[in-house]
Amino acid sequence: MAALSLSSGFVTEVMARYETGVKQVAQEFGWEIVAAPNALRGAAYLYEHPEARAADLHWALKNPEIDGLLSIIGGDDSVRLLPYLDLDIIRAHPKVFMGYSDSSVTLLQFLRAGVMAYHGPALLTDLAENGGMLPFVSESVRRAVIDNPQPYNLAPAPVWTEFYQEWTKELQPIPRPLQSADGWIWLQGKESVEGHLIGGCVEVLGMLCGTSGWPEPQLWRGAILALETSEDIPPPEQVGYMLRNYAAQGLLAELAGLLLARPRGYSKEQKTKLYGWVRRVLREAGREDLPVVANVDFGHTSPQLTLPFGGLARLDPQTEQITITP
């Protein structure tokens, strides 16, 4: 499994955390992590050389000794890789790629190439969790990525945390405090729907929109859109404005369903305002029928689910069940 720095090269500042991630994925999944040639060259170099980051992706895909690709951490400028990415290489060498946040850019390029991609934890986040990987995380990775493809039901995480703990060697063995989770919220919709998963971090999609990397119309048709927000905590109205953009493009009219991740850093009042904006924009777009599930455990929350983009998801508002077919 190749470790890639397609966004930030921050990893060189927290190498003890990196080594923990390498150790824990070996213990949990049997994966041997191999750093891509430029992955550990540092933030300054990788910022100045987006072409080197893209070259790492191509190297990992074409290397017959590499079975999959794993994002080390997110960032904010994967969109700068677009001029250097070759979808023909992705298409010719289909392999697992997993990441989230700024990795949304790369996930969507895999989809554009016709290859399933996995919105899930990065090497430095849940895979290197303090005190050991949480069972909710490892089980979700196994179901989505490792086990023989078969339908399975998602379930809300029993616990969650946003507790900040520095990524130091001294604190690594100390588990972060967890709190009881508040479950999913079925905002609207009455009929069961099924569609392929697509999406990512809403702020990153905002950077991607209108570029050569934006998914073609057919990829939105009948899709279930999974949206997460980052630690930047975009105001609820900003998320609403982005959804209005999707409505203006005609994308909301094409969707089969919508999944909203637990919004990181939001107060109870901000969550209420966010869900109000979502309902408002969907009403404006004539999509009051659209099934919407909020507060789902993916993206910038911990522990997080792994979602197979390109795989099928079935939303059943009557049983409040989400079923995945990778």
C-alpha positions as CSV (number, residue, x, y, z in Angstrom):
1,M,0.0,0.0,0.0
2,A,1.6,3.3,-1.1
3,A,1.4,6.3,1.2
4,L,0.9,9.5,-0.8
5,S,1.1,13.2,0.1
6,L,-1.1,14.6,-2.6
7,S,-2.1,17.6,-0.5
8,S,0.0,18.9,2.4
9,G,3.5,17.6,3.1
10,F,3.0,18.2,6.8
11,V,3.8,14.6,7.6
12,T,7.5,15.3,8.0
13,E,6.7,17.4,11.1
14,V,5.0,14.5,12.8
15,M,7.0,11.4,11.8
16,A,6.2,9.6,15.0
17,R,2.5,9.8,14.1
18,Y,3.3,8.5,10.6
19,E,5.2,5.5,12.1
20,T,2.2,4.8,14.4
21,G,-0.1,4.8,11.4
22,V,2.2,2.5,9.5
23,K,2.3,0.1,12.5
24,Q,-1.4,0.2,13.2
25,V,-2.5,-0.6,9.6
26,A,-0.1,-3.4,9.5
27,Q,-1.6,-4.8,12.7
28,E,-5.2,-4.3,11.7
29,F,-5.2,-5.1,8.0
30,G,-1.8,-6.6,7.2
31,W,-0.9,-3.7,4.9
32,E,2.8,-2.9,4.3
33,I,3.1,0.8,3.8
34,V,5.6,2.1,1.3
35,A,6.1,5.9,1.0
36,A,5.8,7.2,-2.5
37,P,9.1,8.8,-3.8
38,N,8.1,12.3,-3.0
39,A,5.7,11.7,-0.1
40,L,8.2,12.5,2.7
41,R,10.1,15.4,1.0
42,G,8.5,18.1,3.2
43,A,5.7,20.7,2.9
44,A,7.8,23.4,1.2
45,Y,8.9,21.1,-1.6
46,L,5.5,19.5,-2.2
47,Y,3.8,22.9,-2.2
48,E,6.2,24.2,-4.9
49,H,6.0,21.0,-7.0
50,P,2.4,19.8,-7.5
51,E,3.7,17.8,-10.5
52,A,5.8,15.7,-8.1
53,R,2.6,14.8,-6.2
54,A,0.8,13.8,-9.3
55,A,3.9,11.8,-10.3
56,D,3.7,9.9,-7.1
57,L,0.1,8.9,-7.9
58,H,1.1,7.7,-11.3
59,W,4.1,5.8,-9.9
60,A,1.9,4.0,-7.3
61,L,-0.7,3.0,-10.0
62,K,1.8,1.7,-12.5
63,N,4.0,-0.1,-9.9
64,P,3.0,-3.8,-9.9
65,E,4.2,-4.2,-6.3
66,I,1.7,-1.7,-5.0
67,D,-1.8,-2.9,-4.4
68,G,-3.4,0.3,-3.2
69,L,-3.0,3.9,-2.4
70,L,-3.6,5.7,0.9
71,S,-3.6,9.5,1.6
72,I,-1.3,10.5,4.4
73,I,-3.2,13.7,5.2
74,G,-5.4,16.3,3.6
75,G,-4.7,20.0,2.9
76,D,-6.1,22.7,0.7
77,D,-4.6,22.6,-2.8
78,S,-5.0,19.2,-4.5
79,V,-6.9,21.1,-7.2
80,R,-3.4,22.3,-8.4
81,L,-2.7,18.7,-9.4
82,L,-5.3,18.7,-12.2
83,P,-3.0,19.8,-15.1
84,Y,-0.7,16.8,-14.3
85,L,-3.1,14.0,-13.6
86,D,-3.6,11.4,-16.3
87,L,-7.0,9.7,-16.1
88,D,-5.9,7.1,-18.7
89,I,-3.3,5.8,-16.1
90,I,-6.0,5.6,-13.4
91,R,-8.3,3.8,-15.9
92,A,-5.5,1.4,-17.0
93,H,-4.4,0.5,-13.5
94,P,-7.4,0.5,-11.2
95,K,-6.4,0.3,-7.6
96,V,-7.9,1.2,-4.2
97,F,-7.4,4.9,-3.3
98,M,-8.6,6.0,0.1
99,G,-8.7,9.5,1.7
100,Y,-11.0,12.4,2.6
101,S,-11.0,16.2,2.9
102,D,-8.8,17.6,0.2
103,S,-8.4,14.1,-1.3
104,S,-11.9,14.7,-2.6
105,V,-10.2,16.1,-5.8
106,T,-8.4,12.8,-6.4
107,L,-11.4,10.6,-5.4
108,L,-13.5,12.3,-8.1
109,Q,-10.8,11.9,-10.7
110,F,-10.9,8.1,-10.0
111,L,-14.7,8.2,-10.5
112,R,-14.3,10.2,-13.7
113,A,-11.9,7.4,-14.9
114,G,-14.5,4.8,-14.0
115,V,-12.7,3.5,-11.0
116,M,-14.3,3.1,-7.5
117,A,-12.6,5.3,-4.8
118,Y,-13.0,5.3,-1.1
119,H,-13.9,8.2,1.1
120,G,-12.3,7.2,4.4
121,P,-9.6,7.8,7.0
122,A,-6.1,9.1,6.2
123,L,-3.0,7.5,7.5
124,L,-2.4,10.3,10.1
125,T,-6.0,10.5,11.3
126,D,-8.2,7.6,12.4
127,L,-5.7,5.0,11.2
128,A,-3.1,6.4,13.6
129,E,-5.6,7.0,16.4
130,N,-4.2,7.6,19.9
131,G,-4.2,4.4,21.9
132,G,-5.1,2.3,18.9
133,M,-7.5,2.2,15.9
134,L,-11.1,2.2,17.0
135,P,-13.1,-0.9,16.1
136,F,-15.7,1.2,14.3
137,V,-13.0,2.5,11.9
138,S,-11.3,-0.9,11.2
139,E,-14.6,-2.6,10.7
140,S,-15.8,0.0,8.2
141,V,-12.5,-0.2,6.2
142,R,-12.7,-4.0,6.1
143,R,-16.3,-4.0,4.9
144,A,-15.7,-1.4,2.2
145,V,-12.2,-2.2,1.0
146,I,-11.0,-5.7,2.1
147,D,-14.0,-8.1,2.4
148,N,-15.5,-9.8,-0.6
149,P,-18.0,-7.2,-2.0
150,Q,-21.4,-7.9,-0.6
151,P,-24.3,-5.6,0.7
152,Y,-24.0,-4.5,4.3
153,N,-25.8,-2.1,6.5
154,L,-24.2,1.0,8.0
155,A,-24.9,1.9,11.6
156,P,-24.2,5.1,13.6
157,A,-21.1,5.2,15.6
158,P,-21.8,4.6,19.3
159,V,-19.2,7.2,20.4
160,W,-17.5,10.2,18.8
161,T,-14.9,12.9,19.5
162,E,-13.6,16.2,18.3
163,F,-11.1,16.4,21.2
164,Y,-7.8,18.0,20.1
165,Q,-4.7,16.1,21.1
166,E,-1.3,17.0,19.8
167,W,0.4,14.4,17.6
168,T,3.4,13.8,19.8
169,K,5.1,10.5,20.7
170,E,4.5,11.1,24.4
171,L,0.7,11.5,23.9
172,Q,0.3,8.8,21.3
173,P,-0.5,6.0,23.7
174,I,-3.2,8.0,25.5
175,P,-6.7,7.5,24.1
176,R,-8.7,10.6,23.4
177,P,-11.9,11.0,25.5
178,L,-15.0,9.9,23.7
179,Q,-18.6,10.9,24.2
180,S,-21.9,9.1,23.4
181,A,-23.0,9.7,19.9
182,D,-26.3,11.4,19.0
183,G,-27.1,9.3,16.0
184,W,-28.2,10.2,12.5
185,I,-31.0,12.6,11.6
186,W,-33.4,11.7,8.8
187,L,-34.3,15.2,7.7
188,Q,-36.8,14.5,4.9
189,G,-37.9,11.9,2.3
190,K,-40.4,9.0,2.6
191,E,-39.5,6.6,-0.3
192,S,-36.6,4.2,-0.5
193,V,-34.0,5.2,-3.1
194,E,-30.8,3.7,-4.5
195,G,-27.9,5.3,-6.3
196,H,-24.2,5.4,-6.6
197,L,-22.2,7.4,-4.1
198,I,-20.4,10.6,-5.1
199,G,-19.2,13.7,-3.2
200,G,-16.6,14.8,-0.8
201,C,-15.7,17.9,1.2
202,V,-18.0,20.8,0.3
203,E,-15.3,23.5,0.4
204,V,-13.0,21.4,-1.8
205,L,-15.8,20.8,-4.3
206,G,-16.2,24.5,-4.3
207,M,-12.6,24.8,-5.6
208,L,-13.1,22.1,-8.1
209,C,-16.4,23.3,-9.5
210,G,-16.0,24.7,-13.0
211,T,-12.5,23.1,-13.6
212,S,-11.6,20.3,-15.9
213,G,-11.8,17.9,-12.9
214,W,-15.5,18.6,-12.2
215,P,-17.5,15.3,-12.7
216,E,-19.4,15.0,-16.0
217,P,-23.3,15.3,-15.9
218,Q,-23.8,11.5,-16.1
219,L,-21.9,11.0,-12.9
220,W,-24.5,13.0,-11.0
221,R,-27.5,11.3,-12.6
222,G,-29.2,9.1,-10.0
223,A,-26.4,9.6,-7.5
224,I,-26.5,9.8,-3.7
225,L,-24.4,12.8,-2.8
226,A,-22.3,12.6,0.3
227,L,-21.1,16.0,1.6
228,E,-18.8,16.7,4.5
229,T,-17.6,20.0,6.0
230,S,-14.0,20.7,7.2
231,E,-12.4,22.0,10.3
232,D,-12.7,25.5,8.7
233,I,-16.3,25.3,9.9
234,P,-18.0,27.0,6.9
235,P,-21.1,29.0,8.0
236,P,-24.4,27.2,7.4
237,E,-25.4,29.9,4.9
238,Q,-22.2,29.2,2.9
239,V,-23.1,25.6,2.6
240,G,-26.6,26.7,1.5
241,Y,-25.1,28.9,-1.2
242,M,-23.0,26.0,-2.5
243,L,-26.2,23.8,-2.7
244,R,-27.8,26.6,-4.6
245,N,-24.9,26.4,-7.1
246,Y,-25.7,22.7,-7.5
247,A,-29.3,23.6,-8.0
248,A,-28.4,26.1,-10.7
249,Q,-26.3,23.5,-12.5
250,G,-29.3,21.2,-12.4
251,L,-27.5,18.7,-10.2
252,L,-30.0,18.6,-7.4
253,A,-32.7,17.7,-9.8
254,E,-30.6,14.6,-10.8
255,L,-29.9,13.3,-7.3
256,A,-31.5,10.2,-5.7
257,G,-30.5,11.1,-2.1
258,L,-28.2,13.2,0.1
259,L,-25.9,12.3,3.0
260,L,-24.6,15.0,5.3
261,A,-21.6,14.3,7.5
262,R,-21.5,15.3,11.2
263,P,-20.4,18.9,10.8
264,R,-17.1,19.4,12.7
265,G,-17.0,22.2,15.2
266,Y,-20.7,23.2,14.8
267,S,-22.7,24.3,17.8
268,K,-26.2,22.9,18.3
269,E,-27.5,26.3,16.9
270,Q,-25.3,26.1,13.9
271,K,-26.4,22.5,13.1
272,T,-30.1,23.6,13.3
273,K,-29.3,26.5,11.0
274,L,-27.4,24.2,8.6
275,Y,-30.3,21.8,8.3
276,G,-32.7,24.7,7.8
277,W,-30.6,25.9,4.9
278,V,-30.5,22.4,3.4
279,R,-34.3,22.1,3.5
280,R,-34.7,25.6,2.2
281,V,-32.6,25.1,-0.9
282,L,-34.1,21.7,-1.6
283,R,-37.6,23.3,-1.4
284,E,-36.5,26.0,-3.8
285,A,-35.3,23.3,-6.2
286,G,-38.5,21.4,-5.9
287,R,-36.8,18.5,-4.2
288,E,-38.8,18.1,-1.0
289,D,-39.0,14.5,-1.9
290,L,-35.3,13.9,-1.7
291,P,-34.3,11.6,1.2
292,V,-31.7,13.4,3.3
293,V,-29.7,11.8,6.2
294,A,-27.7,14.2,8.4
295,N,-25.1,13.8,11.1
296,V,-23.7,10.7,9.4
297,D,-20.2,9.5,10.7
298,F,-17.9,10.3,7.8
299,G,-15.5,13.0,6.9
300,H,-14.1,15.4,9.6
301,T,-15.4,13.4,12.5
302,S,-13.9,10.5,14.5
303,P,-14.5,7.6,14.3
304,Q,-15.4,7.8,10.6
305,L,-17.0,5.5,8.1
306,T,-15.4,4.5,4.8
307,L,-17.8,5.1,1.8
308,P,-17.1,3.5,-1.6
309,F,-17.6,6.2,-4.1
310,G,-19.0,4.6,-7.2
311,G,-20.6,1.9,-5.1
312,L,-24.3,1.7,-4.5
313,A,-26.1,3.1,-1.4
314,R,-29.8,2.5,-0.6
315,L,-31.6,4.9,1.7
316,D,-34.7,3.6,3.4
317,P,-36.5,6.4,5.4
318,Q,-39.1,4.0,6.7
319,T,-36.6,1.7,8.5
320,E,-34.0,4.5,8.8
321,Q,-31.4,2.2,7.2
322,I,-28.5,2.8,4.9
323,T,-27.3,-0.2,2.9
324,I,-24.0,-0.2,0.9
325,T,-23.1,-2.5,-2.0
326,P,-19.4,-1.9,-2.9
